Amino acid sequence: MNISAPDWRYASPAWLPGGNLQTIWPALAAQRVAGSPVRYRRERWTAPDLDFIDVDWLANGQVLPEARVAPAGAHAEPVPLVVLFHGLEGSSASYYAQAFGDYARGRGADFAVAHFRGCGGELNLGPRAYHSGDFEEIDWILKRFRSVHAGPIVAVGVSLGGNALMRWAGEMGSSAAAVVQAVASVCAPLDLAAGGHAIGRGFNRLVYTRMFLNTMKPKALRKLAQHPGLFDRQALLSARDLYEFDNIFTAPLHGFAHTDDYWARASAKPHLSRIGIPALVLNARNDPFVPGASLPGPGQVSRWVRLWQPAQGGHVGFPKGPMPGHVRAMPQAVGDWLLGHADGWTRRAVEPTGP
């Protein structure tokens, strides 16, 4: 196992100091891919409750879904699959998803982004959306991937998706090994209360909270039009931060009594000691969303969990190189760690396509 591998020695570029700049600049201006843009092929999957999600598969010359399971008698080399669960209001178009897709393409691995409900560009059907601790959703999605993919599978969750993935890994324990070979979280708010309160204060409230609510409120109102009486419209319009939004929308729609109940029960941190497969937990200590004091220590995780906690990086930033910089270093470090557990699978890196 690679659990005892050295920490990733990340150092931020001198021209981009501080957690906020290391968060905002990579999302807006840093280079995402080394070659041509990442393209996808979309599938729609029916959920156990007959709702749906959209799954985007890497389509840049990779194996397409209908060819993933080798026919009887075939002896093709099994290709690893990297599954990504995005963050709050993210998608396959998010900069980190593009960077992970580019990494997988360069390693000759397959890659898929599983969109949480309502994040694929079309509103889902049911009177629910998605939330930070939705390990049941993670469970059926990963088991569906296991049923259609013949090779090893590894999964990475970013921010909200990372908490949900680690919540699943803790819930599953050692039985998760029947589904995936390894999991990783990137900048996940593993203590949701600490992260929720942090994003609701000062600069975070003015910038990040406003950005999230600008997309979350309209989607919630569309959900209300779809299911009249689901929640109090005026109360939602008056919500000023994620605590209030979760109290009106996220918590009650997903079976929680209120925000505090949701944040407590959905947080992955108390469950990290139950994880029974290789797991990587990466958090920058200057993440404006995730207070460093809230991060797990070695005594709070199982022997299967590796903690990477560099001093710099921001929230899912980790920029590298001269201006404008790029965001490929983190996916490479995390991806290499994950693929190191893919049943010993190794393959020579291929040259990026395009200019």
Residue pairs with C-beta under 8 A, 6 or more apart in sequence:
1 278
1 341
2 278
2 306
2 337
2 340
2 341
3 278
3 303
3 304
3 305
3 306
4 306
5 306
5 337
5 340
7 308
7 309
7 310
8 282
8 308
8 310
8 333
9 310
10 284
10 310
10 312
10 313
10 318
10 329
10 330
10 333
11 312
12 22
12 312
12 313
12 318
12 319
13 319
13 320
13 321
13 322
13 323
13 325
15 322
15 323
16 22
16 25
16 319
16 325
18 286
18 314
19 284
19 286
19 287
19 288
19 312
19 313
19 314
19 315
20 203
20 207
20 288
20 314
21 314
22 284
22 286
22 312
22 313
22 314
22 317
22 318
22 319
23 287
23 288
23 289
23 314
23 315
23 316
23 317
24 207
24 314
24 317
25 317
25 319
25 324
25 325
26 95
26 314
26 316
26 317
26 318
26 319
26 325
26 327
27 95
27 316
27 317
29 324
29 325
30 95
30 319
30 324
30 325
30 326
30 327
31 321
31 324
31 325
31 326
31 327
31 328
32 95
32 98
32 99
32 102
32 326
32 327
32 328
33 98
33 99
33 101
33 102
33 328
33 352
34 102
34 106
34 326
34 328
34 352
35 102
35 105
35 351
35 352
35 353
35 354
35 355
36 60
36 352
36 353
36 354
36 355
37 98
37 354
38 58
38 60
38 97
38 98
38 101
38 102
38 105
39 58
39 59
39 60
40 56
40 57
40 58
40 59
40 92
40 101
40 113
41 56
41 57
41 58
41 59
41 64
41 65
42 54
42 55
42 56
42 57
42 120
43 54
43 55
43 56
43 57
43 65
44 52
44 53
44 54
44 55
45 52
45 53
45 54
45 55
45 141
45 144
46 52
47 53
47 117
47 137
47 140
48 140
49 126
50 125
51 117
51 124
51 125
51 126
51 128
52 117
52 124
52 125
53 114
53 115
53 116
53 117
53 120
53 124
53 141
54 115
54 120
54 121
54 122
55 112
55 113
55 114
55 115
56 92
56 112
56 113
56 115
56 120
57 64
57 65
57 110
57 111
57 112
58 101
58 104
58 105
58 110
58 111
58 112
60 105
60 353
61 105
61 353
62 79
62 105
62 110
62 111
63 79
63 110
65 148
68 79
68 110
68 148
68 149
68 150
69 148
69 149
69 150
70 76
70 78
70 150
78 150
78 151
78 152
78 343
78 345
79 108
79 109
79 110
79 151
80 109
80 110
80 151
80 152
80 153
80 154
80 339
80 342
80 345
81 109
81 110
81 111
81 112
81 145
81 149
81 151
81 152
81 153
81 154
82 100
82 103
82 104
82 109
82 110
82 111
82 112
82 154
82 155
82 156
82 335
82 338
82 339
83 111
83 112
83 113
83 114
83 141
83 142
83 145
83 153
83 154
83 155
83 156
83 180
84 97
84 100
84 101
84 111
84 112
84 113
84 114
84 155
84 156
84 157
84 158
84 161
85 114
85 116
85 138
85 155
85 156
85 157
85 158
85 161
85 162
85 164
85 165
86 92
86 94
86 96
86 97
86 113
86 115
86 116
86 119
86 158
86 159
86 160
86 161
87 94
87 96
87 158
87 159
87 160
87 161
87 162
87 316
88 159
88 160
88 212
89 119
89 212
89 215
89 216
90 96
90 97
90 119
90 158
90 159
90 160
90 161
91 97
91 113
91 115
91 119
91 120
91 121
92 98
92 101
92 113
92 115
94 158
95 327
96 158
96 186
96 316
96 327
96 330
96 331
97 113
97 158
99 327
99 328
99 330
99 331
100 111
100 156
100 331
100 335
101 111
101 113
102 328
102 331
102 352
103 328
103 331
103 332
103 335
104 110
104 111
104 335
105 111
105 350
105 352
105 353
106 349
106 350
106 351
106 352
107 335
107 339
107 347
107 349
107 350
108 347
108 348
108 349
108 350
109 335
109 339
109 347
110 149
110 151
112 145
114 141
114 145
116 129
116 130
116 134
116 137
116 161
117 124
117 126
117 128
117 129
117 130
117 137
118 124
118 129
118 130
118 219
118 223
119 130
123 219
123 222
123 223
123 226
125 226
127 223
127 226
127 227
127 230
127 253
128 253
128 254
129 219
129 220
129 223
129 249
129 250
129 253
129 254
130 137
131 164
131 250
131 254
131 262
131 266
132 160
132 163
132 164
132 167
132 189
132 192
132 262
132 266
132 267
133 163
133 164
133 167
133 192
133 262
133 265
133 266
133 267
133 268
134 164
134 167
134 254
134 266
135 164
135 167
135 168
135 171
137 164
138 164
138 165
138 167
138 168
139 168
139 171
139 172
142 153
142 155
142 168
142 179
142 180
143 179
145 153
146 153
146 178
146 179
146 180
151 342
151 345
152 181
152 342
152 343
152 345
153 179
153 180
153 181
154 180
154 181
154 182
154 183
154 184
154 338
154 339
154 341
154 342
155 165
155 180
155 182
155 183
155 184
155 338
156 162
156 165
156 183
156 184
156 185
156 186
156 334
156 335
156 338
157 163
157 164
157 165
157 166
157 183
157 184
157 185
157 186
157 188
158 185
158 186
158 187
158 188
158 316
159 186
159 187
159 188
159 189
159 289
159 315
159 316
160 188
160 189
161 185
161 188
162 184
162 185
162 186
162 187
162 188
162 190
163 185
163 188
163 189
163 190
163 192
163 266
163 267
163 268
164 268
165 183
165 185
165 188
166 183
166 185
166 188
166 190
166 268
166 271
166 272
166 275
166 279
166 281
167 266
167 267
167 268
167 271
168 176
169 176
169 183
169 271
169 275
169 276
169 277
169 279
170 268
170 271
170 272
170 273
170 274
170 275
171 271
171 274
172 179
172 276
173 274
173 275
173 276
174 276
174 277
175 276
176 183
176 275
176 276
176 277
177 276
177 277
180 277
181 277
181 278
181 338
181 341
181 342
181 343
182 277
182 278
182 279
182 280
182 337
182 338
182 340
182 341
182 342
183 277
183 278
183 279
183 280
183 338
184 279
184 280
184 281
184 282
184 334
184 337
184 338
185 268
185 279
185 280
185 281
185 282
186 282
186 316
186 330
186 334
187 282
187 283
187 284
187 287
187 289
187 290
187 313
187 315
187 316
188 268
188 281
188 283
188 290
189 195
189 196
189 289
189 290
189 294
190 267
190 268
190 269
190 272
190 281
190 283
190 290
190 294
190 295
190 296
191 267
191 269
191 290
191 294
192 262
192 263
192 264
192 266
192 267
193 260
193 263
193 264
193 267
194 290
194 291
194 293
194 294
195 289
195 290
195 291
195 294
196 242
196 243
196 246
196 259
196 263
197 243
198 204
198 288
198 289
198 290
198 291
199 205
199 208
199 209
199 241
199 242
199 288
199 289
200 209
200 241
200 242
200 243
203 288
204 288
204 289
205 241
208 288
208 289
209 240
209 241
209 242
212 242
213 239
213 241
213 242
213 245
216 245
216 249
217 236
217 237
217 239
217 245
220 231
220 236
220 245
220 249
221 233
221 236
223 230
224 230
224 231
224 233
224 236
230 253
231 248
231 249
231 252
231 253
232 248
235 248
236 245
236 248
236 249
238 244
239 245
239 247
239 248
243 259
244 259
246 259
246 262
246 263
247 258
247 259
250 256
250 259
250 262
251 257
251 258
251 259
251 261
251 262
252 258
254 262
256 262
256 265
256 266
269 294
269 296
269 300
272 279
272 281
272 296
272 300
272 301
272 302
272 305
273 300
273 301
273 302
274 302
275 301
275 302
275 304
275 305
276 302
276 304
277 304
278 304
278 306
278 341
279 304
279 305
279 306
280 305
280 306
280 308
280 334
280 337
280 338
281 296
281 301
281 305
281 306
281 307
281 308
282 308
282 309
282 330
282 334
283 290
283 295
283 307
283 308
283 309
284 309
284 310
284 311
284 312
284 313
284 314
284 315
284 317
284 318
285 292
285 295
285 309
285 310
285 311
285 312
286 292
286 311
286 312
286 313
286 314
287 313
287 314
287 315
288 314
288 315
289 315
290 315
292 309
295 307
295 309
296 307
297 307
298 307
301 307
306 337
313 330
316 330
317 327
318 327
318 329
318 330
319 325
319 326
319 327
320 326
320 327
320 328
320 329
339 345
